[in-house]
Amino acid sequence: MSTCTRHRLSWAFLGALAFAPQLVLGLPAGVWVDRLPYRRVLVLADLAQALLVGSIPVLALFGALRLWHLYIVVLLTGAANLFETVTAQSFTPALVSRDDLLPANSALMVSNASVNTAGSAVGGLLVVLFDRTDRDRGGRGLFPGGRSDQSAHSSGGRCFERTAQKSVGGRLRRTAGGLRAPDHSRGDHRRHGRRAGWSDAECGVLVFYLVRTLDFPPGLVGVVIAIAGGAGILGALLATPITRRIGPGRAFITGLGVAAAAGLLVAGPFVVLVLASQLFRGAGPSLYGVNQQTFRQALIAPELLSRANATWRFLVYGTQTLGALLGGVLGSVASARVTLLVSGGAMALATAIALFSPLRHRTVQAG
């Protein structure tokens, strides 16, 4: 990305495109997932992401990589990731008992964080090696990158209402069912949505801040991101014991608070604060992510779960599209550090609202 453009809005627009499918396809995705075998959706979504992301280093290798290539890849990869995530989150309750949902979700989070951490570290190393080799040969340098995601489950999964309600009106009614399903945690969606929007306002300018303001080389940026991934693994491993000790509501709020602290520390004047912020950035989302996912799986009927998960992606990740653009606009008007401080403060405010809400007393009753 750094070889294609230096404009902050371009970086923010790229981040917004990654979440645009959540906003556009988030609601109907749950209906479509209901009509297909879960295993098939997971395999096809993973294959699509691998091919799309793999095209970036190939284009860069031949000197054909352009900014619009990145836009297309990020947009299509975001769409594939939407279907993969909705399917995986809906599949888990069919594979484990209700009492095992929390450790199962923790294990999935560990798997995702491990893959992302390894991908970031290897990507940073490849950037340094390829860039140095290309420059030694008189070239302009190379900036490849990639992302991997979780593998598919081995079981085929269920299809709900594969042949029922094929009319447009029937599909709209089923989509609306996803909006009604999260009644038990509607307040959680609103609070998490506010935090997510400001979180991506921060993420939309974070890499620009690391590369352009702090002048981090690409290899060091990969290390910084890998630190957050390592902390994410630790947070996922600790999510189950912490939740069982203090309760899911308090664990959820604790994760939000840790993530908010990361947003403030990253704008600090010292590199050590930036590195510390990545520890918080990885651990916090793992802690609240495991709990919010377990809430939905335990409280929502299986036949509505795909639509509820898709609705949650629409409400939460859809706002991140706007947040990424907001971060780019704010970063163009003010400095990147000011943008990070504003977004971090907004995340802290959302955490305070959750702290004084009934969410802190929320539990998941055994079925």
C-alpha positions as CSV (number, residue, x, y, z in Angstrom):
1,M,0.0,0.0,0.0
2,S,2.8,2.4,0.8
3,T,4.2,2.0,-2.7
4,C,0.9,2.8,-4.3
5,T,-0.2,5.9,-2.5
6,R,0.8,8.4,0.3
7,H,-2.6,10.0,0.8
8,R,-4.3,9.3,4.1
9,L,-7.8,9.2,2.5
10,S,-6.7,6.4,0.2
11,W,-5.5,4.4,3.2
12,A,-8.8,5.0,5.0
13,F,-10.8,4.2,1.9
14,L,-9.0,0.8,1.6
15,G,-10.0,0.1,5.3
16,A,-13.6,1.1,4.6
17,L,-13.8,-1.2,1.6
18,A,-12.8,-4.2,3.8
19,F,-16.0,-3.7,5.8
20,A,-18.3,-2.4,3.1
21,P,-19.6,-6.0,2.4
22,Q,-20.8,-6.1,6.0
23,L,-22.9,-3.0,5.5
24,V,-24.2,-4.0,2.0
25,L,-24.6,-7.8,2.4
26,G,-24.7,-8.2,6.1
27,L,-28.5,-8.7,6.4
28,P,-29.2,-11.0,3.5
29,A,-26.0,-13.1,4.1
30,G,-27.6,-14.9,7.0
31,V,-30.6,-16.0,4.8
32,W,-28.2,-17.2,2.1
33,V,-26.1,-19.2,4.6
34,D,-29.2,-20.9,5.9
35,R,-29.8,-22.4,2.5
36,L,-26.4,-23.9,2.0
37,P,-24.3,-26.6,3.7
38,Y,-22.0,-25.0,6.3
39,R,-18.9,-27.0,5.3
40,R,-19.3,-26.0,1.6
41,V,-19.6,-22.3,2.4
42,L,-16.5,-22.4,4.6
43,V,-14.4,-24.2,2.0
44,L,-15.4,-21.9,-0.9
45,A,-14.9,-18.8,1.2
46,D,-11.5,-19.8,2.3
47,L,-10.5,-20.8,-1.3
48,A,-11.7,-17.4,-2.6
49,Q,-9.7,-15.5,0.0
50,A,-6.6,-17.5,-0.7
51,L,-6.8,-16.8,-4.4
52,L,-7.6,-13.1,-4.0
53,V,-4.9,-12.4,-1.5
54,G,-2.4,-14.5,-3.4
55,S,-2.9,-12.3,-6.5
56,I,-1.3,-9.3,-4.7
57,P,2.3,-10.6,-4.4
58,V,2.0,-12.1,-7.9
59,L,1.0,-8.7,-9.4
60,A,3.7,-7.0,-7.3
61,L,6.3,-9.5,-8.5
62,F,5.7,-8.5,-12.1
63,G,5.4,-4.8,-11.4
64,A,1.8,-4.7,-12.3
65,L,0.3,-3.9,-8.9
66,R,-1.9,-0.8,-8.8
67,L,-4.0,0.8,-6.2
68,W,-7.3,-0.2,-7.8
69,H,-6.1,-3.9,-7.6
70,L,-5.9,-3.5,-3.8
71,Y,-9.4,-2.0,-3.7
72,I,-10.9,-4.9,-5.6
73,V,-9.1,-7.6,-3.6
74,V,-10.0,-6.0,-0.3
75,L,-13.6,-5.6,-1.3
76,L,-14.0,-9.2,-2.5
77,T,-12.0,-10.6,0.4
78,G,-14.3,-8.8,2.8
79,A,-17.3,-10.3,1.2
80,A,-15.8,-13.8,1.4
81,N,-14.9,-13.2,5.0
82,L,-18.4,-12.2,5.9
83,F,-19.9,-15.5,4.7
84,E,-17.1,-17.5,6.3
85,T,-17.5,-15.8,9.7
86,V,-21.3,-16.0,9.8
87,T,-21.1,-19.7,8.8
88,A,-18.4,-20.6,11.4
89,Q,-20.2,-18.8,14.2
90,S,-23.4,-20.5,13.3
91,F,-21.8,-23.9,13.0
92,T,-20.1,-24.1,16.4
93,P,-23.3,-24.8,18.4
94,A,-24.0,-27.8,16.2
95,L,-20.6,-29.3,17.0
96,V,-20.4,-28.8,20.8
97,S,-22.8,-28.7,23.8
98,R,-24.1,-25.5,25.3
99,D,-21.8,-25.8,28.3
100,D,-18.7,-26.1,26.0
101,L,-19.5,-23.0,23.9
102,L,-17.2,-20.7,25.8
103,P,-14.1,-22.9,25.6
104,A,-14.9,-23.7,22.0
105,N,-15.1,-20.1,21.0
106,S,-11.9,-19.4,22.9
107,A,-10.2,-22.2,20.9
108,L,-11.5,-20.7,17.6
109,M,-10.2,-17.3,18.7
110,V,-6.8,-18.9,19.5
111,S,-6.7,-20.5,16.0
112,N,-7.5,-17.2,14.2
113,A,-5.1,-15.2,16.3
114,S,-2.3,-17.7,15.7
115,V,-2.8,-17.7,12.0
116,N,-2.9,-13.9,11.8
117,T,0.2,-13.6,14.0
118,A,2.2,-16.0,11.9
119,G,1.0,-14.3,8.7
120,S,2.0,-10.8,9.9
121,A,5.4,-12.0,11.1
122,V,6.2,-13.9,7.9
123,G,4.8,-11.1,5.8
124,G,7.0,-8.5,7.5
125,L,10.0,-10.8,6.9
126,L,9.2,-11.3,3.2
127,V,8.7,-7.5,2.8
128,V,12.2,-6.9,4.2
129,L,13.9,-9.6,2.1
130,F,12.1,-8.9,-1.2
131,D,12.4,-5.2,-0.9
132,R,16.1,-5.4,-0.1
133,T,16.8,-7.8,-3.0
134,D,14.8,-5.7,-5.5
135,R,16.5,-2.5,-4.5
136,D,20.0,-4.1,-4.7
137,R,19.0,-4.9,-8.3
138,G,18.1,-1.3,-9.0
139,G,14.4,-1.8,-8.7
140,R,11.8,0.3,-6.8
141,G,11.2,-2.2,-4.1
142,L,8.4,-4.6,-3.4
143,F,5.7,-4.5,-0.8
144,P,3.8,-7.8,-0.7
145,G,1.3,-8.7,1.9
146,G,-1.2,-11.3,2.8
147,R,-3.7,-12.6,5.3
148,S,-4.9,-16.1,6.1
149,D,-7.9,-17.2,8.0
150,Q,-9.3,-20.2,9.8
151,S,-9.8,-23.6,8.1
152,A,-13.1,-25.2,7.6
153,H,-14.8,-27.6,10.0
154,S,-14.9,-31.2,9.0
155,S,-18.6,-31.8,9.5
156,G,-21.1,-30.8,6.7
157,G,-23.4,-28.6,8.8
158,R,-27.1,-28.0,8.6
159,C,-29.2,-26.2,6.1
160,F,-32.4,-24.4,7.5
161,E,-35.4,-23.9,5.2
162,R,-33.4,-24.7,2.0
163,T,-36.5,-24.9,-0.1
164,A,-38.9,-22.8,1.9
165,Q,-39.9,-19.1,1.3
166,K,-38.2,-18.6,-2.1
167,S,-40.3,-15.5,-2.9
168,V,-38.9,-12.1,-2.4
169,G,-41.4,-11.4,0.4
170,G,-40.4,-14.6,2.1
171,R,-36.8,-13.7,2.0
172,L,-37.4,-10.3,3.4
173,R,-39.4,-11.8,6.3
174,R,-36.5,-14.2,7.0
175,T,-34.0,-11.3,6.9
176,A,-36.2,-9.4,9.3
177,G,-36.1,-12.4,11.6
178,G,-32.4,-11.8,12.0
179,L,-33.1,-8.3,13.2
180,R,-35.7,-9.6,15.8
181,A,-33.6,-12.5,17.0
182,P,-31.0,-10.6,19.1
183,D,-33.7,-9.2,21.5
184,H,-31.8,-10.7,24.5
185,S,-28.7,-8.7,23.7
186,R,-29.9,-5.7,21.7
187,G,-28.3,-3.2,24.1
188,D,-25.0,-5.2,23.7
189,H,-25.2,-4.7,19.9
190,R,-25.7,-0.9,20.3
191,R,-22.8,-0.5,22.8
192,H,-20.5,-2.7,20.7
193,G,-21.5,-0.9,17.5
194,R,-20.5,2.5,19.0
195,R,-17.2,1.1,20.0
196,A,-16.6,-0.6,16.7
197,G,-17.2,2.5,14.7
198,W,-14.6,4.5,16.6
199,S,-12.3,1.5,16.7
200,D,-12.1,1.5,12.9
201,A,-11.7,5.2,12.8
202,E,-8.5,4.5,14.6
203,C,-7.6,1.5,12.5
204,G,-8.2,3.5,9.3
205,V,-5.2,5.7,10.2
206,L,-3.1,3.4,12.4
207,V,-0.9,1.9,9.6
208,F,-0.5,5.4,8.1
209,Y,0.6,6.7,11.5
210,L,3.1,3.9,11.9
211,V,4.6,4.3,8.4
212,R,4.4,8.0,7.8
213,T,4.5,9.6,11.3
214,L,6.7,7.3,13.2
215,D,8.6,6.2,10.1
216,F,8.5,2.5,10.9
217,P,9.9,0.3,8.1
218,P,7.6,-2.3,6.7
219,G,9.3,-5.1,8.6
220,L,8.8,-3.3,11.9
221,V,5.1,-2.7,11.0
222,G,4.7,-6.4,10.6
223,V,6.4,-7.0,14.0
224,V,4.1,-4.5,15.6
225,I,1.0,-6.2,14.2
226,A,2.4,-9.6,15.2
227,I,2.7,-8.3,18.8
228,A,-1.1,-7.6,18.8
229,G,-1.7,-11.1,17.3
230,G,0.4,-12.7,20.1
231,A,-1.5,-10.8,22.7
232,G,-4.7,-11.9,21.0
233,I,-3.7,-15.5,21.5
234,L,-3.0,-14.9,25.1
235,G,-6.3,-13.1,25.6
236,A,-8.2,-16.0,23.9
237,L,-6.5,-18.5,26.2
238,L,-7.4,-16.5,29.3
239,A,-10.9,-15.7,28.1
240,T,-12.5,-18.8,29.6
241,P,-10.9,-18.7,33.1
242,I,-11.5,-14.9,33.4
243,T,-15.1,-15.2,32.3
244,R,-15.8,-18.1,34.7
245,R,-14.3,-16.1,37.5
246,I,-15.9,-12.6,37.0
247,G,-18.9,-13.5,34.8
248,P,-19.5,-12.9,31.0
249,G,-20.9,-9.4,31.4
250,R,-17.9,-8.1,33.4
251,A,-15.5,-10.0,31.2
252,F,-17.0,-8.3,28.1
253,I,-16.7,-4.8,29.6
254,T,-13.1,-5.6,30.7
255,G,-12.2,-6.5,27.1
256,L,-13.7,-3.2,25.9
257,G,-11.7,-1.3,28.5
258,V,-8.5,-2.9,27.5
259,A,-9.1,-2.2,23.8
260,A,-9.9,1.4,24.6
261,A,-6.7,1.8,26.6
262,A,-4.8,0.6,23.5
263,G,-6.4,3.4,21.4
264,L,-5.0,6.0,23.8
265,L,-1.5,4.5,24.3
266,V,-0.8,4.1,20.6
267,A,-0.8,7.9,20.3
268,G,1.9,8.3,23.0
269,P,5.2,10.0,22.3
270,F,7.4,6.9,23.0
271,V,7.8,3.8,20.9
272,V,7.5,1.7,24.0
273,L,3.9,3.0,24.4
274,V,3.1,2.0,20.8
275,L,4.4,-1.5,21.5
276,A,2.4,-1.7,24.8
277,S,-0.7,-0.6,23.0
278,Q,-0.5,-3.5,20.7
279,L,-0.5,-5.9,23.7
280,F,-3.8,-4.3,24.8
281,R,-5.1,-4.2,21.2
282,G,-4.7,-7.9,20.9
283,A,-5.9,-9.0,24.3
284,G,-9.0,-6.8,24.6
285,P,-10.9,-7.9,21.4
286,S,-10.2,-11.5,22.2
287,L,-11.7,-11.2,25.6
288,Y,-14.9,-9.4,24.6
289,G,-15.1,-11.2,21.3
290,V,-15.3,-14.7,22.8
291,N,-18.1,-13.5,25.2
292,Q,-20.3,-11.7,22.7
293,Q,-20.1,-14.7,20.4
294,T,-21.1,-17.1,23.2
295,F,-24.0,-14.8,24.2
296,R,-25.5,-15.1,20.8
297,Q,-25.0,-18.8,20.4
298,A,-26.5,-19.6,23.8
299,L,-29.5,-17.2,23.6
300,I,-30.7,-17.6,20.0
301,A,-32.5,-20.5,18.5
302,P,-30.4,-22.5,16.0
303,E,-32.7,-21.8,13.1
304,L,-32.3,-18.1,13.6
305,L,-28.6,-18.1,14.5
306,S,-27.2,-17.5,10.9
307,R,-29.5,-14.5,10.4
308,A,-28.7,-13.2,13.9
309,N,-25.0,-13.5,13.3
310,A,-25.3,-11.7,9.9
311,T,-27.4,-9.0,11.6
312,W,-24.7,-8.5,14.2
313,R,-22.0,-8.2,11.5
314,F,-24.2,-5.6,9.8
315,L,-24.8,-3.5,12.9
316,V,-21.2,-3.7,14.3
317,Y,-18.9,-4.2,11.3
318,G,-21.1,-2.1,9.0
319,T,-20.3,0.9,11.2
320,Q,-16.6,0.3,10.8
321,T,-17.0,1.2,7.1
322,L,-18.1,4.7,8.3
323,G,-15.5,4.7,11.0
324,A,-12.6,4.0,8.6
325,L,-13.7,6.9,6.4
326,L,-14.2,9.1,9.4
327,G,-10.7,8.3,10.5
328,G,-9.3,9.3,7.1
329,V,-11.2,12.6,7.0
330,L,-10.2,13.5,10.5
331,G,-6.6,12.5,9.8
332,S,-6.6,14.8,6.7
333,V,-7.9,17.7,8.8
334,A,-5.8,17.1,11.9
335,S,-2.7,15.0,12.6
336,A,-2.7,11.3,12.8
337,R,-1.9,11.4,16.5
338,V,-4.9,13.7,17.2
339,T,-7.1,11.3,15.2
340,L,-5.9,8.4,17.3
341,L,-6.5,10.3,20.6
342,V,-10.0,11.3,19.5
343,S,-11.0,7.8,18.5
344,G,-9.4,6.3,21.6
345,G,-11.3,8.7,23.8
346,A,-14.6,7.8,22.1
347,M,-13.9,4.1,22.7
348,A,-13.3,4.8,26.4
349,L,-16.6,6.7,26.6
350,A,-18.4,3.7,25.1
351,T,-16.8,1.5,27.6
352,A,-17.9,3.8,30.4
353,I,-21.5,3.6,29.2
354,A,-21.3,-0.2,29.2
355,L,-19.8,-0.2,32.7
356,F,-22.9,1.6,34.1
357,S,-25.4,-0.5,32.2
358,P,-27.1,-3.7,33.1
359,L,-24.6,-5.5,30.9
360,R,-22.2,-5.9,33.8
361,H,-24.7,-8.2,35.5
362,R,-25.4,-10.3,32.4
363,T,-25.0,-14.0,32.6
364,V,-25.8,-16.9,30.2
365,Q,-28.2,-19.4,31.8
366,A,-27.4,-23.0,31.3
367,G,-29.9,-24.7,28.9
